Amino acid sequence: MPLDAPVIYALLRELKPQLEGGRIDRIQMPEKNVLIFSLRCSGKNRRLLVSSNVGTARMHLTDRSYENPQEPPMFCMLLRKYLNGAILSSMEQPAFDRICILHFSTRDELGAVSQAKLAIEMMSRFPNLVLINSQGNILDCLRRTELTEKGSRALLPGMLYQVPPRQNKVNFLTCAEGDIPRVWIQAPDAASLEEKILRTFSGLSPLTARELVYRCHGDDSSLPDALEALRETVLQGGDEPVLLCRDGKPFDFSFFRISQYQDSAEIIPCSSYSEMLDTFYSERERQEELKRRAKSLSSNIKTARNRTARKLAARRQELEKAEDREAVRRRADLIKANLYRLKRGMENFTCEDFYDPSCQEVVIPLDPLQSPQQNAEKLYRKYTKLKTAEQHLHVLIAENEQQLNYLESVLSEIDMAESASELQAIRQELQNAGYLRQKKESRKERPMRSAPYAFRTTDGFEVLVGRNNAMNDSLTQHTARRTDYWLHAQKIHGSHVILRCEGREPTETALREAAELAAYYSQARNSGKIPVDYTMVRNVKKPGGSLPGFVTYEKYKTVYADSGGGGIEKRKEKESGSRNQ
């Protein structure tokens, strides 16, 4: 991750004036490895978030609210015991590493002034929080580690705290002026210049190494000067917190402007490092939580889909057997026509098949324990049973096909969901349809309703896009007027799209852009140009008793539209979030 030594150095430079001298009023632990320190400093309340999650370890100010558990964890209780009311006297970054140590001045049980420290280790693989007393011994840590654990050092209560051992690399920020060229010349060769930078200097992220190589155009001789210039920029405070975004979503951050992505990424400057880190990690955690919820919901739906698919396959096999019923009736007729030739105990007999134009001889098996008449009656009963089964199987197969199609559409909607509220709406739809069990506590909640996506075409037409099957039905059956236009990706799952005409004739531009939305919000997203059907809403019908989202339509035309979503975010007029009503 790009939370490297220069970012932490710049972050501490930013936080020291705001936090040093502040008093801790409250300590919260809303999540397993996340702590919130509420401080009062210079007449202002500030909240410092410290995370020790693997891959997202960080420290920054935040204004976001977090829900606390009913009972605080033991480590939180320990911190409250030693640090509640303490004064944050100083903050340091030992050896410019990915560690921050907070020094506190507090009082012990007897009221005497005492010192305590909190070490925040932000290494990507082994993050940790360590509470240390005035003698330098560990009071406790968030993750206790033994010497036997590979790649880690012992961290146990009572032990003397020591910072992680330094790597066999040169610290990028502690290099003396003019040392970088000498170190670079002596550095061993590597597979690439980026790898050579990372193996030679500590404290730099792969993103920073790639950017340096990109700016030097891969020239080995100019890299030392670039490294020296970057080090001076950080030490002199010339850095700048920036977010790297794609489609409006941050995917990386840095302490200086990144140019290696050219036009494929948007560079967004931030007012502070806390804002940068809070925005980046909050969005990342939101996406991870969204993936977790989507995975859980998808797992249930895939189970129902696979069960429905097995039922459908079994019923199709039964239908194939039922379609052979005429052969059963023919055998019964041949037995009945040859009763005078048959006797009880025969296992089979040979006769001419009078249904065959050439009257070929056939061998018909018999049950030797039954009389010839009973054999014929048994086959007639089987024929009647197969005939009745065929009628029911056609109905059941049609129902299974519709259910399978519906579940596939739901899986497609889950993949395209952009918020937790959309997933919740899909869950409610599935509960109402009987595919998911409704929890008792959820019955007391008021149903969650959400608005469709709203867009504005370049020539002023409004376009509405459904977020799920239930919303698709509401949008097409109730919101849209009969003279509006309805669009849908052809023969694949996707959202219902309504082009609001307001009594006007839609332009080619409006139809094209609405078709692009239908293509983008479909199962074929990012598949190039795909066919999209469109017709007036009055030509769209919903069969009685059909599942959510299923409609039929006629008198339609087809246009090929780009499913890549280019410019869709720019055309979005608004996005109404889910709300309880």
MITI-454617 format. One line per field, with one value per residue (C-alpha): x, y, z; residue number from 1; residue in three letters. Coordinates in steps of 0.02 Angstrom, whole numbers. Layout:
<atoms>
xx	[X | ...];
yy	[Y | ...];
zz	[Z | ...];
num	[NUM | ...];
residu	[ALA | ...];
</atoms>
This chain:
<atoms>
xx	[0 | 59 | 59 | 248 | 371 | 355 | 165 | 181 | 315 | 203 | 52 | 143 | 199 | 15 | -51 | 75 | 8 | -170 | -147 | 7 | -45 | -220 | -310 | -391 | -574 | -635 | -570 | -683 | -656 | -799 | -717 | -599 | -439 | -497 | -481 | -550 | -463 | -565 | -450 | -479 | -343 | -337 | -523 | -568 | -627 | -535 | -553 | -399 | -431 | -300 | -322 | -220 | -307 | -194 | -184 | -272 | -163 | -160 | -185 | -278 | -411 | -591 | -764 | -854 | -966 | -945 | -1062 | -984 | -1013 | -1114 | -962 | -789 | -649 | -516 | -381 | -496 | -528 | -339 | -311 | -449 | -368 | -199 | -238 | -407 | -370 | -189 | -103 | -28 | 142 | 229 | 224 | 375 | 421 | 571 | 702 | 573 | 496 | 313 | 293 | 222 | 246 | 127 | 200 | 75 | 89 | -33 | -55 | -47 | -163 | -73 | -89 | 95 | 143 | 184 | 231 | 157 | 180 | 73 | 169 | 68 | 153 | 83 | 178 | 65 | 94 | 114 | 22 | 2 | -36 | 78 | 49 | 213 | 246 | 373 | 510 | 489 | 404 | 252 | 91 | -5 | -28 | -171 | -87 | 25 | 160 | 284 | 459 | 402 | 292 | 381 | 434 | 380 | 465 | 406 | 279 | 215 | 167 | 318 | 446 | 553 | 482 | 597 | 556 | 558 | 735 | 793 | 799 | 960 | 917 | 959 | 824 | 765 | 732 | 886 | 1013 | 1137 | 1141 | 1240 | 1233 | 1097 | 1206 | 1342 | 1216 | 1136 | 1300 | 1340 | 1166 | 1155 | 1066 | 884 | 758 | 693 | 734 | 577 | 633 | 808 | 737 | 631 | 777 | 897 | 792 | 669 | 514 | 457 | 302 | 295 | 188 | 325 | 459 | 358 | 329 | 514 | 557 | 419 | 479 | 657 | 597 | 686 | 856 | 962 | 1085 | 953 | 865 | 983 | 946 | 759 | 772 | 872 | 747 | 600 | 684 | 715 | 535 | 471 | 591 | 557 | 368 | 340 | 234 | 48 | -85 | -176 | -303 | -298 | -473 | -557 | -741 | -751 | -685 | -513 | -396 | -232 | -152 | 17 | 115 | 154 | 67 | 71 | 87 | 117 | -69 | -86 | -270 | -328 | -335 | -396 | -283 | -383 | -288 | -341 | -336 | -248 | -174 | -312 | -442 | -348 | -330 | -506 | -582 | -475 | -494 | -678 | -717 | -609 | -694 | -863 | -821 | -756 | -913 | -1016 | -922 | -947 | -1134 | -1148 | -1052 | -1165 | -1322 | -1254 | -1214 | -1396 | -1461 | -1337 | -1396 | -1576 | -1526 | -1431 | -1576 | -1697 | -1580 | -1574 | -1764 | -1777 | -1655 | -1747 | -1916 | -1850 | -1790 | -1962 | -2039 | -1930 | -1994 | -2172 | -2152 | -2123 | -2299 | -2362 | -2238 | -2311 | -2488 | -2435 | -2362 | -2524 | -2626 | -2516 | -2535 | -2724 | -2733 | -2635 | -2719 | -2769 | -2585 | -2523 | -2519 | -2472 | -2288 | -2223 | -2076 | -2097 | -2176 | -2147 | -2282 | -2307 | -2319 | -2475 | -2431 | -2277 | -2316 | -2197 | -2268 | -2098 | -2092 | -2061 | -2020 | -2130 | -2074 | -2205 | -2218 | -2226 | -2314 | -2463 | -2589 | -2583 | -2737 | -2653 | -2496 | -2599 | -2694 | -2530 | -2463 | -2625 | -2613 | -2433 | -2485 | -2620 | -2498 | -2369 | -2500 | -2556 | -2376 | -2334 | -2470 | -2409 | -2225 | -2249 | -2320 | -2185 | -2045 | -2113 | -2118 | -1940 | -1876 | -1955 | -1884 | -1712 | -1718 | -1772 | -1632 | -1504 | -1568 | -1551 | -1370 | -1338 | -1415 | -1306 | -1151 | -1203 | -1257 | -1164 | -1220 | -1275 | -1450 | -1468 | -1418 | -1543 | -1680 | -1636 | -1639 | -1812 | -1872 | -1809 | -1890 | -2056 | -2038 | -2005 | -1826 | -1752 | -1817 | -1875 | -1799 | -1919 | -1837 | -1842 | -2031 | -2042 | -1939 | -2025 | -1989 | -1841 | -1880 | -1755 | -1765 | -1708 | -1550 | -1590 | -1492 | -1509 | -1465 | -1360 | -1517 | -1619 | -1721 | -1736 | -1690 | -1734 | -1646 | -1710 | -1593 | -1678 | -1823 | -1950 | -1900 | -1905 | -2088 | -2131 | -2039 | -2121 | -2295 | -2323 | -2193 | -2181 | -2315 | -2387 | -2302 | -2130 | -2002 | -1948 | -1775 | -1694 | -1540 | -1597 | -1615 | -1504 | -1534 | -1530 | -1619 | -1778 | -1737 | -1871 | -1844 | -1962 | -2032 | -2157 | -2261 | -2110 | -2039 | -1871 | -1718 | -1591 | -1466 | -1585 | -1624 | -1441 | -1389 | -1536 | -1487 | -1308 | -1378 | -1480 | -1324 | -1215 | -1340 | -1354 | -1267 | -1164 | -1079 | -910 | -944 | -935 | -1088 | -1242 | -1422 | -1548 | -1736 | -1846 | -2031 | -2166 | -2216 | -2394 | -2324 | -2247 | -2356 | -2329 | -2411 | -2518 | -2428 | -2257 | -2102 | -2033 | -1950 | -2028 | -2123 | -2169 | -2165 | -2209 | -2190 | -2011 | -1856 | -1674 | -1521 | -1340 | -1268 | -1099 | -1100 | -939 | -1023 | -921 | -986 | -1123 | -1062 | -1056 | -1236 | -1299 | -1416 | -1441 | -1433 | -1565 | -1508 | -1616 | -1727 | -1853 | -2027];
yy	[0 | 181 | 224 | 241 | 338 | 505 | 502 | 465 | 601 | 730 | 669 | 694 | 866 | 905 | 825 | 892 | 1071 | 1006 | 869 | 900 | 969 | 898 | 802 | 634 | 643 | 478 | 316 | 207 | 43 | 29 | -115 | -255 | -165 | 16 | 146 | 323 | 446 | 603 | 747 | 925 | 1039 | 1229 | 1241 | 1118 | 938 | 819 | 633 | 531 | 365 | 228 | 68 | -90 | -192 | -289 | -193 | -38 | 11 | 200 | 352 | 513 | 634 | 592 | 669 | 507 | 426 | 245 | 132 | 64 | -112 | -131 | -191 | -119 | -245 | -279 | -181 | -29 | -44 | -50 | 107 | 196 | 148 | 222 | 359 | 436 | 616 | 602 | 743 | 703 | 783 | 735 | 626 | 550 | 439 | 330 | 321 | 386 | 212 | 165 | 186 | 327 | 338 | 447 | 511 | 545 | 631 | 558 | 521 | 353 | 286 | 391 | 552 | 561 | 620 | 472 | 442 | 319 | 285 | 210 | 136 | 130 | 9 | 31 | -106 | -188 | -369 | -350 | -194 | -175 | -58 | -69 | 19 | 54 | 116 | 246 | 113 | 59 | -107 | -169 | -156 | -246 | -246 | -271 | -424 | -526 | -616 | -753 | -775 | -930 | -829 | -810 | -634 | -557 | -512 | -553 | -431 | -485 | -395 | -361 | -366 | -215 | -132 | -116 | -47 | -171 | -213 | -109 | -189 | -206 | -51 | 133 | 243 | 361 | 508 | 492 | 491 | 633 | 757 | 683 | 504 | 443 | 441 | 343 | 219 | 199 | 158 | 25 | -51 | -227 | -249 | -304 | -363 | -185 | -9 | -7 | -164 | -92 | 62 | -43 | -159 | -15 | 113 | 82 | 185 | 199 | 121 | 32 | 176 | 302 | 191 | 171 | 358 | 397 | 274 | 346 | 524 | 475 | 381 | 225 | 312 | 232 | 377 | 510 | 414 | 470 | 653 | 616 | 526 | 670 | 799 | 700 | 682 | 869 | 902 | 795 | 863 | 1044 | 1023 | 1037 | 879 | 878 | 750 | 687 | 551 | 449 | 410 | 312 | 336 | 449 | 315 | 328 | 182 | 252 | 404 | 487 | 632 | 706 | 716 | 554 | 564 | 382 | 348 | 497 | 517 | 351 | 422 | 583 | 674 | 756 | 869 | 858 | 996 | 883 | 710 | 666 | 707 | 606 | 452 | 464 | 476 | 337 | 209 | 247 | 216 | 60 | -9 | 35 | -62 | -210 | -211 | -200 | -349 | -447 | -416 | -449 | -613 | -669 | -625 | -703 | -864 | -885 | -844 | -962 | -1101 | -1067 | -1052 | -1216 | -1303 | -1234 | -1285 | -1464 | -1469 | -1405 | -1535 | -1676 | -1619 | -1606 | -1786 | -1837 | -1745 | -1842 | -2003 | -1939 | -1902 | -2090 | -2129 | -2173 | -2317 | -2378 | -2370 | -2462 | -2604 | -2614 | -2620 | -2758 | -2861 | -2839 | -2886 | -3047 | -3105 | -3269 | -3310 | -3267 | -3363 | -3319 | -3346 | -3285 | -3163 | -3092 | -3128 | -3083 | -3013 | -2904 | -2717 | -2663 | -2480 | -2500 | -2484 | -2628 | -2734 | -2773 | -2899 | -2831 | -2914 | -2855 | -2893 | -2960 | -2981 | -3170 | -3149 | -3062 | -3119 | -3050 | -2942 | -2872 | -2833 | -2733 | -2640 | -2599 | -2518 | -2422 | -2352 | -2304 | -2217 | -2118 | -2071 | -2010 | -1911 | -1824 | -1797 | -1714 | -1584 | -1543 | -1549 | -1415 | -1300 | -1342 | -1322 | -1151 | -1100 | -1164 | -1073 | -912 | -936 | -975 | -822 | -715 | -779 | -748 | -569 | -546 | -606 | -481 | -342 | -391 | -378 | -203 | -141 | 17 | 39 | -59 | 15 | -64 | -234 | -211 | -172 | -330 | -431 | -363 | -406 | -585 | -599 | -540 | -666 | -806 | -845 | -784 | -810 | -649 | -616 | -578 | -414 | -356 | -371 | -227 | -114 | -3 | -56 | 30 | 121 | 194 | 307 | 258 | 328 | 492 | 559 | 704 | 682 | 813 | 883 | 893 | 732 | 647 | 462 | 349 | 183 | 47 | -20 | -189 | -295 | -222 | -46 | -97 | -147 | 13 | 118 | 38 | 7 | 164 | 301 | 301 | 376 | 278 | 393 | 380 | 262 | 99 | 25 | -139 | -237 | -372 | -550 | -521 | -466 | -280 | -127 | -53 | 118 | 252 | 399 | 536 | 626 | 748 | 748 | 776 | 664 | 595 | 646 | 524 | 588 | 556 | 380 | 341 | 401 | 311 | 152 | 172 | 178 | 20 | -65 | -7 | -60 | -235 | -403 | -357 | -205 | -167 | -291 | -166 | -128 | -232 | -231 | -131 | -141 | 11 | 44 | 152 | 107 | 70 | -80 | -156 | -279 | -373 | -545 | -581 | -681 | -659 | -629 | -454 | -373 | -489 | -403 | -434 | -304 | -283 | -159 | -125 | -69 | -114 | -4 | -50 | 45 | 56 | -34 | 44 | 183 | 326 | 491 | 412 | 489 | 660 | 643 | 587 | 719 | 652 | 493 | 483 | 371 | 242 | 307 | 240 | 301];
zz	[0 | -30 | 157 | 154 | 261 | 167 | 189 | 376 | 392 | 308 | 408 | 574 | 520 | 491 | 651 | 778 | 783 | 797 | 928 | 1034 | 1202 | 1185 | 1321 | 1287 | 1335 | 1266 | 1191 | 1083 | 991 | 865 | 770 | 815 | 764 | 754 | 893 | 903 | 1020 | 1058 | 1106 | 1164 | 1099 | 1084 | 1116 | 978 | 982 | 867 | 835 | 793 | 706 | 727 | 627 | 648 | 514 | 397 | 234 | 300 | 449 | 465 | 576 | 535 | 595 | 552 | 567 | 526 | 654 | 708 | 805 | 965 | 1034 | 1193 | 1289 | 1248 | 1212 | 1343 | 1251 | 1244 | 1431 | 1461 | 1358 | 1453 | 1617 | 1571 | 1445 | 1489 | 1537 | 1479 | 1386 | 1216 | 1240 | 1078 | 922 | 836 | 688 | 740 | 604 | 479 | 476 | 461 | 650 | 753 | 940 | 1041 | 1206 | 1346 | 1513 | 1638 | 1822 | 1909 | 2046 | 2178 | 2078 | 2032 | 1858 | 1747 | 1567 | 1443 | 1259 | 1122 | 976 | 815 | 696 | 521 | 428 | 299 | 355 | 544 | 604 | 791 | 936 | 1088 | 1255 | 1345 | 1523 | 1579 | 1599 | 1417 | 1459 | 1366 | 1464 | 1327 | 1139 | 1021 | 944 | 1056 | 956 | 998 | 931 | 839 | 721 | 554 | 511 | 677 | 841 | 1015 | 1086 | 1256 | 1417 | 1528 | 1388 | 1345 | 1190 | 1042 | 872 | 728 | 669 | 523 | 353 | 257 | 158 | 158 | 234 | 99 | 217 | 328 | 187 | 201 | 59 | -85 | -20 | -137 | -295 | -204 | -133 | -304 | -388 | -257 | -263 | -339 | -503 | -506 | -634 | -657 | -601 | -494 | -403 | -383 | -296 | -178 | -136 | -105 | -9 | 132 | 161 | -21 | -96 | -266 | -331 | -290 | -367 | -528 | -538 | -520 | -659 | -769 | -744 | -787 | -942 | -878 | -874 | -738 | -729 | -694 | -554 | -413 | -451 | -453 | -285 | -211 | -273 | -205 | -34 | -25 | -74 | 70 | 201 | 153 | 155 | -33 | -39 | -83 | -34 | -188 | -227 | -387 | -450 | -588 | -625 | -474 | -355 | -272 | -304 | -238 | -154 | -142 | -68 | -239 | -407 | -506 | -694 | -745 | -773 | -893 | -941 | -867 | -691 | -615 | -491 | -351 | -229 | -46 | 84 | 210 | 231 | 354 | 223 | 93 | 204 | 275 | 101 | 26 | 164 | 198 | 15 | 14 | 170 | 97 | -61 | 40 | 147 | -12 | -85 | 76 | 78 | -108 | -89 | 53 | -45 | -205 | -112 | -59 | -233 | -318 | -204 | -254 | -437 | -437 | -350 | -480 | -621 | -554 | -543 | -720 | -786 | -696 | -762 | -938 | -924 | -861 | -1008 | -1129 | -1052 | -1060 | -1245 | -1271 | -1208 | -1384 | -1389 | -1224 | -1292 | -1450 | -1346 | -1247 | -1408 | -1479 | -1319 | -1324 | -1507 | -1473 | -1313 | -1395 | -1422 | -1248 | -1085 | -906 | -870 | -1038 | -1023 | -1199 | -1365 | -1548 | -1661 | -1814 | -1776 | -1871 | -1834 | -1943 | -2131 | -2166 | -2024 | -1952 | -1810 | -1636 | -1470 | -1325 | -1145 | -1023 | -835 | -811 | -642 | -723 | -852 | -1029 | -992 | -836 | -937 | -1062 | -924 | -837 | -997 | -1025 | -849 | -880 | -1041 | -952 | -815 | -941 | -1036 | -877 | -822 | -987 | -962 | -786 | -836 | -969 | -836 | -708 | -835 | -886 | -703 | -673 | -827 | -767 | -592 | -662 | -773 | -625 | -513 | -650 | -665 | -476 | -483 | -620 | -514 | -365 | -474 | -529 | -356 | -307 | -126 | 26 | 10 | -163 | -93 | 49 | -77 | -174 | -12 | 30 | -145 | -125 | 46 | -26 | -167 | -42 | -94 | 70 | 245 | 324 | 494 | 634 | 678 | 497 | 494 | 616 | 504 | 381 | 201 | 120 | -40 | -158 | -308 | -483 | -558 | -646 | -796 | -915 | -1099 | -1186 | -1269 | -1109 | -1097 | -928 | -917 | -771 | -738 | -620 | -487 | -458 | -522 | -402 | -453 | -637 | -615 | -524 | -651 | -803 | -733 | -627 | -652 | -841 | -952 | -1097 | -1222 | -1141 | -1217 | -1135 | -1171 | -1123 | -1176 | -1298 | -1229 | -1076 | -899 | -865 | -798 | -868 | -940 | -965 | -1081 | -1021 | -1172 | -1092 | -1251 | -1365 | -1498 | -1437 | -1535 | -1605 | -1477 | -1332 | -1394 | -1420 | -1248 | -1165 | -1259 | -1194 | -1018 | -1050 | -1118 | -972 | -838 | -907 | -895 | -1048 | -969 | -1051 | -1193 | -1336 | -1440 | -1399 | -1465 | -1364 | -1396 | -1375 | -1389 | -1314 | -1136 | -1195 | -1290 | -1132 | -1034 | -872 | -871 | -720 | -585 | -663 | -557 | -526 | -676 | -807 | -949 | -1130 | -1267 | -1451 | -1594 | -1547 | -1639 | -1606 | -1598 | -1560 | -1412 | -1327 | -1159 | -1096 | -998 | -1071 | -1005 | -900 | -737 | -819 | -877 | -708 | -643 | -469 | -369 | -235 | -95 | -8 | 130 | 252 | 218];
num	[1 | 2 | 3 | 4 | 5 | 6 | 7 | 8 | 9 | 10 | 11 | 12 | 13 | 14 | 15 | 16 | 17 | 18 | 19 | 20 | 21 | 22 | 23 | 24 | 25 | 26 | 27 | 28 | 29 | 30 | 31 | 32 | 33 | 34 | 35 | 36 | 37 | 38 | 39 | 40 | 41 | 42 | 43 | 44 | 45 | 46 | 47 | 48 | 49 | 50 | 51 | 52 | 53 | 54 | 55 | 56 | 57 | 58 | 59 | 60 | 61 | 62 | 63 | 64 | 65 | 66 | 67 | 68 | 69 | 70 | 71 | 72 | 73 | 74 | 75 | 76 | 77 | 78 | 79 | 80 | 81 | 82 | 83 | 84 | 85 | 86 | 87 | 88 | 89 | 90 | 91 | 92 | 93 | 94 | 95 | 96 | 97 | 98 | 99 | 100 | 101 | 102 | 103 | 104 | 105 | 106 | 107 | 108 | 109 | 110 | 111 | 112 | 113 | 114 | 115 | 116 | 117 | 118 | 119 | 120 | 121 | 122 | 123 | 124 | 125 | 126 | 127 | 128 | 129 | 130 | 131 | 132 | 133 | 134 | 135 | 136 | 137 | 138 | 139 | 140 | 141 | 142 | 143 | 144 | 145 | 146 | 147 | 148 | 149 | 150 | 151 | 152 | 153 | 154 | 155 | 156 | 157 | 158 | 159 | 160 | 161 | 162 | 163 | 164 | 165 | 166 | 167 | 168 | 169 | 170 | 171 | 172 | 173 | 174 | 175 | 176 | 177 | 178 | 179 | 180 | 181 | 182 | 183 | 184 | 185 | 186 | 187 | 188 | 189 | 190 | 191 | 192 | 193 | 194 | 195 | 196 | 197 | 198 | 199 | 200 | 201 | 202 | 203 | 204 | 205 | 206 | 207 | 208 | 209 | 210 | 211 | 212 | 213 | 214 | 215 | 216 | 217 | 218 | 219 | 220 | 221 | 222 | 223 | 224 | 225 | 226 | 227 | 228 | 229 | 230 | 231 | 232 | 233 | 234 | 235 | 236 | 237 | 238 | 239 | 240 | 241 | 242 | 243 | 244 | 245 | 246 | 247 | 248 | 249 | 250 | 251 | 252 | 253 | 254 | 255 | 256 | 257 | 258 | 259 | 260 | 261 | 262 | 263 | 264 | 265 | 266 | 267 | 268 | 269 | 270 | 271 | 272 | 273 | 274 | 275 | 276 | 277 | 278 | 279 | 280 | 281 | 282 | 283 | 284 | 285 | 286 | 287 | 288 | 289 | 290 | 291 | 292 | 293 | 294 | 295 | 296 | 297 | 298 | 299 | 300 | 301 | 302 | 303 | 304 | 305 | 306 | 307 | 308 | 309 | 310 | 311 | 312 | 313 | 314 | 315 | 316 | 317 | 318 | 319 | 320 | 321 | 322 | 323 | 324 | 325 | 326 | 327 | 328 | 329 | 330 | 331 | 332 | 333 | 334 | 335 | 336 | 337 | 338 | 339 | 340 | 341 | 342 | 343 | 344 | 345 | 346 | 347 | 348 | 349 | 350 | 351 | 352 | 353 | 354 | 355 | 356 | 357 | 358 | 359 | 360 | 361 | 362 | 363 | 364 | 365 | 366 | 367 | 368 | 369 | 370 | 371 | 372 | 373 | 374 | 375 | 376 | 377 | 378 | 379 | 380 | 381 | 382 | 383 | 384 | 385 | 386 | 387 | 388 | 389 | 390 | 391 | 392 | 393 | 394 | 395 | 396 | 397 | 398 | 399 | 400 | 401 | 402 | 403 | 404 | 405 | 406 | 407 | 408 | 409 | 410 | 411 | 412 | 413 | 414 | 415 | 416 | 417 | 418 | 419 | 420 | 421 | 422 | 423 | 424 | 425 | 426 | 427 | 428 | 429 | 430 | 431 | 432 | 433 | 434 | 435 | 436 | 437 | 438 | 439 | 440 | 441 | 442 | 443 | 444 | 445 | 446 | 447 | 448 | 449 | 450 | 451 | 452 | 453 | 454 | 455 | 456 | 457 | 458 | 459 | 460 | 461 | 462 | 463 | 464 | 465 | 466 | 467 | 468 | 469 | 470 | 471 | 472 | 473 | 474 | 475 | 476 | 477 | 478 | 479 | 480 | 481 | 482 | 483 | 484 | 485 | 486 | 487 | 488 | 489 | 490 | 491 | 492 | 493 | 494 | 495 | 496 | 497 | 498 | 499 | 500 | 501 | 502 | 503 | 504 | 505 | 506 | 507 | 508 | 509 | 510 | 511 | 512 | 513 | 514 | 515 | 516 | 517 | 518 | 519 | 520 | 521 | 522 | 523 | 524 | 525 | 526 | 527 | 528 | 529 | 530 | 531 | 532 | 533 | 534 | 535 | 536 | 537 | 538 | 539 | 540 | 541 | 542 | 543 | 544 | 545 | 546 | 547 | 548 | 549 | 550 | 551 | 552 | 553 | 554 | 555 | 556 | 557 | 558 | 559 | 560 | 561 | 562 | 563 | 564 | 565 | 566 | 567 | 568 | 569 | 570 | 571 | 572 | 573 | 574 | 575 | 576 | 577 | 578 | 579 | 580 | 581];
residu	[MET | PRO | LEU | ASP | ALA | PRO | VAL | ILE | TYR | ALA | LEU | LEU | ARG | GLU | LEU | LYS | PRO | GLN | LEU | GLU | GLY | GLY | ARG | ILE | ASP | ARG | ILE | GLN | MET | PRO | GLU | LYS | ASN | VAL | LEU | ILE | PHE | SER | LEU | ARG | CYS | SER | GLY | LYS | ASN | ARG | ARG | LEU | LEU | VAL | SER | SER | ASN | VAL | GLY | THR | ALA | ARG | MET | HIS | LEU | THR | ASP | ARG | SER | TYR | GLU | ASN | PRO | GLN | GLU | PRO | PRO | MET | PHE | CYS | MET | LEU | LEU | ARG | LYS | TYR | LEU | ASN | GLY | ALA | ILE | LEU | SER | SER | MET | GLU | GLN | PRO | ALA | PHE | ASP | ARG | ILE | CYS | ILE | LEU | HIS | PHE | SER | THR | ARG | ASP | GLU | LEU | GLY | ALA | VAL | SER | GLN | ALA | LYS | LEU | ALA | ILE | GLU | MET | MET | SER | ARG | PHE | PRO | ASN | LEU | VAL | LEU | ILE | ASN | SER | GLN | GLY | ASN | ILE | LEU | ASP | CYS | LEU | ARG | ARG | THR | GLU | LEU | THR | GLU | LYS | GLY | SER | ARG | ALA | LEU | LEU | PRO | GLY | MET | LEU | TYR | GLN | VAL | PRO | PRO | ARG | GLN | ASN | LYS | VAL | ASN | PHE | LEU | THR | CYS | ALA | GLU | GLY | ASP | ILE | PRO | ARG | VAL | TRP | ILE | GLN | ALA | PRO | ASP | ALA | ALA | SER | LEU | GLU | GLU | LYS | ILE | LEU | ARG | THR | PHE | SER | GLY | LEU | SER | PRO | LEU | THR | ALA | ARG | GLU | LEU | VAL | TYR | ARG | CYS | HIS | GLY | ASP | ASP | SER | SER | LEU | PRO | ASP | ALA | LEU | GLU | ALA | LEU | ARG | GLU | THR | VAL | LEU | GLN | GLY | GLY | ASP | GLU | PRO | VAL | LEU | LEU | CYS | ARG | ASP | GLY | LYS | PRO | PHE | ASP | PHE | SER | PHE | PHE | ARG | ILE | SER | GLN | TYR | GLN | ASP | SER | ALA | GLU | ILE | ILE | PRO | CYS | SER | SER | TYR | SER | GLU | MET | LEU | ASP | THR | PHE | TYR | SER | GLU | ARG | GLU | ARG | GLN | GLU | GLU | LEU | LYS | ARG | ARG | ALA | LYS | SER | LEU | SER | SER | ASN | ILE | LYS | THR | ALA | ARG | ASN | ARG | THR | ALA | ARG | LYS | LEU | ALA | ALA | ARG | ARG | GLN | GLU | LEU | GLU | LYS | ALA | GLU | ASP | ARG | GLU | ALA | VAL | ARG | ARG | ARG | ALA | ASP | LEU | ILE | LYS | ALA | ASN | LEU | TYR | ARG | LEU | LYS | ARG | GLY | MET | GLU | ASN | PHE | THR | CYS | GLU | ASP | PHE | TYR | ASP | PRO | SER | CYS | GLN | GLU | VAL | VAL | ILE | PRO | LEU | ASP | PRO | LEU | GLN | SER | PRO | GLN | GLN | ASN | ALA | GLU | LYS | LEU | TYR | ARG | LYS | TYR | THR | LYS | LEU | LYS | THR | ALA | GLU | GLN | HIS | LEU | HIS | VAL | LEU | ILE | ALA | GLU | ASN | GLU | GLN | GLN | LEU | ASN | TYR | LEU | GLU | SER | VAL | LEU | SER | GLU | ILE | ASP | MET | ALA | GLU | SER | ALA | SER | GLU | LEU | GLN | ALA | ILE | ARG | GLN | GLU | LEU | GLN | ASN | ALA | GLY | TYR | LEU | ARG | GLN | LYS | LYS | GLU | SER | ARG | LYS | GLU | ARG | PRO | MET | ARG | SER | ALA | PRO | TYR | ALA | PHE | ARG | THR | THR | ASP | GLY | PHE | GLU | VAL | LEU | VAL | GLY | ARG | ASN | ASN | ALA | MET | ASN | ASP | SER | LEU | THR | GLN | HIS | THR | ALA | ARG | ARG | THR | ASP | TYR | TRP | LEU | HIS | ALA | GLN | LYS | ILE | HIS | GLY | SER | HIS | VAL | ILE | LEU | ARG | CYS | GLU | GLY | ARG | GLU | PRO | THR | GLU | THR | ALA | LEU | ARG | GLU | ALA | ALA | GLU | LEU | ALA | ALA | TYR | TYR | SER | GLN | ALA | ARG | ASN | SER | GLY | LYS | ILE | PRO | VAL | ASP | TYR | THR | MET | VAL | ARG | ASN | VAL | LYS | LYS | PRO | GLY | GLY | SER | LEU | PRO | GLY | PHE | VAL | THR | TYR | GLU | LYS | TYR | LYS | THR | VAL | TYR | ALA | ASP | SER | GLY | GLY | GLY | GLY | ILE | GLU | LYS | ARG | LYS | GLU | LYS | GLU | SER | GLY | SER | ARG | ASN | GLN];
</atoms>
